[in-house]
Amino acid sequence: MKTVIIFLLVISTLFFMSFTYNSGILPDQDKWVAPASSKELVNPFSGVASISKGESIYKTRCVVCHGITGKGDGPAGASLTPKAADHASESVQSQTDGEIFWKMSEGRGPMVGWKLIISEEDRWNLVNYIRTLAE
């Protein structure tokens, strides 16, 4: 029940933000560059267990915007500006684990910053799962 309430709060927040967000403030998704220091961050987690944990979190937290296959085509993602990232794309997959980790931690515009919501370990697990979405 708690998960459902959190999910509904996230959806409500994203829905509200999609109507109030000024798309002229931020550059396009392709231009979102993590700081150089994030490239040096090393993912301390690996393996099937980490990917499985990441998949579980992805399905409850990320699918609504990024879609089940990570293509940015989730039900709430269609109304976002900038659009939700396609996690299977070359532009995402070519980033270091640290860059992806930093972006999901900090968020931008309608993208929630997860660092106060999802543990550091689970954000790294998400990075590992996102790696499996490559085309």
C-alpha positions in Angstrom: 0.0 0.0 0.0 2.9 2.4 0.9 4.4 1.7 -2.6 1.1 2.6 -4.3 0.8 5.8 -2.4 4.4 6.8 -3.2 3.8 5.9 -6.9 0.6 8.0 -7.0 2.5 10.9 -5.4 5.2 10.7 -8.0 2.7 10.6 -10.8 0.8 13.5 -9.4 4.0 15.5 -9.0 5.1 14.8 -12.6 1.6 15.6 -13.9 1.6 18.9 -12.1 5.1 19.7 -13.3 4.2 19.0 -16.9 1.7 21.8 -16.8 3.8 24.3 -15.0 7.2 23.6 -16.4 8.7 26.4 -18.6 10.5 24.6 -21.4 12.6 27.6 -22.3 14.5 27.4 -19.0 16.5 24.2 -19.7 18.3 23.0 -22.8 17.3 19.8 -24.7 17.8 16.4 -23.0 20.7 15.7 -25.4 22.6 18.7 -24.0 22.3 17.7 -20.3 25.9 17.2 -19.3 26.9 15.9 -16.0 29.9 17.5 -14.3 33.3 16.2 -15.2 33.8 14.9 -11.7 30.9 12.5 -12.2 32.8 10.6 -14.9 35.2 9.4 -12.2 32.6 7.9 -10.0 32.9 4.1 -10.0 30.0 1.8 -9.6 30.8 -0.4 -6.5 28.0 -2.9 -7.3 27.7 -5.5 -10.1 26.3 -8.9 -10.9 22.9 -10.5 -11.4 21.6 -9.6 -7.9 22.3 -5.9 -8.4 20.6 -5.9 -11.8 17.6 -7.7 -10.4 17.3 -5.1 -7.6 17.7 -2.3 -10.2 15.0 -3.9 -12.3 12.6 -4.0 -9.4 13.2 -0.4 -8.6 13.0 0.7 -12.2 9.6 -1.0 -12.6 8.2 0.9 -9.6 9.9 4.3 -10.0 11.0 4.8 -13.6 8.6 3.0 -15.9 6.0 5.7 -15.6 8.1 8.2 -17.5 10.8 6.0 -19.2 8.6 3.1 -20.2 9.0 -0.6 -19.6 11.8 -0.9 -22.2 13.4 2.4 -21.2 12.7 4.2 -24.4 11.2 7.3 -22.8 7.7 6.3 -23.8 6.0 5.8 -20.4 2.5 7.1 -19.9 3.7 10.2 -18.0 6.7 10.7 -20.2 4.7 11.9 -23.2 3.9 15.2 -21.6 7.3 16.1 -20.3 9.6 18.8 -21.5 12.3 17.9 -22.0 11.2 14.4 -22.9 12.1 11.4 -20.7 15.5 10.0 -21.8 15.6 6.8 -23.9 17.8 4.7 -21.7 18.4 2.2 -24.5 19.9 4.9 -26.8 23.5 5.4 -27.6 23.5 8.8 -26.0 22.6 7.3 -22.6 24.6 4.1 -23.0 27.7 5.9 -24.0 27.8 7.8 -20.7 29.8 6.5 -17.8 28.1 4.9 -14.9 29.0 7.9 -12.8 27.3 10.3 -15.2 24.1 8.3 -15.2 24.2 8.0 -11.4 24.7 11.7 -11.0 21.8 12.6 -13.4 19.4 10.3 -11.6 20.6 11.6 -8.2 20.3 15.3 -9.0 17.4 15.3 -11.5 16.5 18.2 -13.8 13.3 20.0 -14.7 10.5 17.4 -14.5 13.1 14.6 -13.7 13.0 13.8 -10.0 16.3 14.0 -8.1 16.3 10.6 -6.5 19.2 11.1 -4.0 16.9 11.8 -1.1 14.4 9.1 -2.0 16.4 6.1 -3.2 19.5 4.9 -1.4 22.9 5.2 -3.0 23.2 1.5 -3.4 19.9 1.3 -5.1 20.8 4.1 -7.5 23.9 2.2 -8.5 21.7 -0.9 -9.0 19.5 1.2 -11.3 22.5 2.1 -13.3 23.3 -1.6 -13.7 19.8 -2.3 -14.8 19.8 0.6 -17.3 22.8 -1.0 -18.9 20.7 -4.0 -19.8 18.3 -1.8 -21.8 20.8 -1.2 -24.6 19.4 -2.0 -28.0 
